[in-house]
Amino acid sequence: MPDTSASLRRFFAEFRRRRVVRVAIAYLIVGWVLVQVADATFEPLGLPPWATRLVIVLLALGFVLACVLSWIYDIQPHGIERTPALPEASSVEAPAPSPARRASDVAPPAPPAPPDASVAILPFSDLSEAHDQDYFCDGLAEEILNALAKVRGLHVASRTSSFRFRGRDAELSEIGRQLGVAAIMEGSVRKAGDRVRVTAQLVSASNGYHLWSENFDRNLEDIFAIQEEIARNVVNAVRPTLQSPIKFDLEKRAPRDMRAYEFYLRGRQLEGRTTELSWKQAPLMFRRAIEIDPEYAQAWAGLADSLCELLMWRLEVAHSGALEEAKNAAHRALELDPNLAEAHVAKAHALSMSGDHDAATEAYERALSLDPGLYVANYYYGRECFTQGRYLRAVDLFEAAHRAQPDEFQAITLAVNAADAAGDEERKKRLAIEGLACASHQAEIDPENARAHYLTAGLMQHLGVGDKGRAEMEFALRIRPDDFDVLYNGACYYALGNDPDRSLDLLERAVERGEGFLDWIEHDSDFRHVQHLPRFKALVATLKPRQDA
């Protein structure tokens, strides 16, 4: 007698893999909006009473057709193709929903089947005797990830997604499923003095077979050559049809003294931790790298960026000298390497913080002309445009940032905000549906990711089903009750939900932490229902003297 439960599991696993659930949810949301529009407009337009019923019937028929087509076809980077069937023996257990997801009665969209040319770079393990080289291991993996992300047609999981598997005892097949990739690269580093031993292996996420592996035992000064060789082998393994050889040029911007590179990596690691303490320590690392190698352009750019972050979040004030130092650092980076896109982003940061927005725009445009796919250029330029009220341009830039890192959902969420501020309702809905698929999936597979939960809630508000996201928002506030970003996004959620008291309570707590970007708060359309209230105006007023002090 056949195993009925196993057959059902296989059916539902295939149902999820073919993204039928995601299409169904998106269709129902859009269909609901269309019915509301028809109900509100058909009668004033003089259309017969049966016209609304006809719309509902057509939408019902279209729902069946959309589900059938989503079962048969899939959209890949290179076009629409028929979804391949799984082998008959394949049996995939559907994961149980996390407690936070059960709190919401909105089913999360199913993740797409991974494209063949897709890879995740996991953080390298530190096998050094003192186990104090995590910054070096992370830097090595991140450089390879960034190089691969620029290869056209290759999907690379973002650093944020890949690095959360650090130290986890998870099967590679499960990691591949969660990240939506076909291959996974992992490795280890053993560093002693001027020698470094790097082991790297690329593994198929579907069957665990090794696609490529190699050991490198060289001098520390060869680390950039090692990174290039690993990146080339990854491309050759996952994109064997690539016609022309890939040249990454990672060695082109190597410092003259590898000790400077190590301090540069420490600075970048501290920036990535996004805590007040780490942000304040990051400039110290970049200054130390510059002391060792005064001609290291990337260290100068890193110093400028780290100082601008402190200024933006009011952890430093302009009269402290930080702004002038940031301007000088960006200028020096460009003197050393005029074609370094990151240096133009640093210059734009500094100009924006000093109020010279026209010059900042010019610098951002120059960075994009040098590297159109640079995530930080698109993302921070998008923020600059948003704070200046250039909402449509901000949407384009946030979308470009999302394309550069498709599984990093922060940028697409901000694109929703910008489209909303611009009054582009159709584009807002489309982006919100796409963003909700990313954020809700992350909330399901990583229940402690507060950002995924509160962004899921906010996107539901934009889609008109905000009551379904209240549990997500409150869950984020419970697990991180004192974080500025959680409090601020909670204030946005409740402002959109017409709960001004709850919104302003949370915003007040966020502002009391001493963080927050005044220009952003003043232009954030999420607060349009509370901006006229005296309490909101008083909160904004408290920010101005602190920021200008």
Order of alpha helices (4+ residues) and beta strands (2+ residues): alpha-alpha-alpha-beta-beta-alpha-beta-beta-alpha-beta-alpha-alpha-beta-beta-beta-alpha-alpha-alpha-alpha-alpha-alpha-alpha-alpha-alpha-alpha-alpha-alpha-alpha-alpha-alpha-alpha-alpha
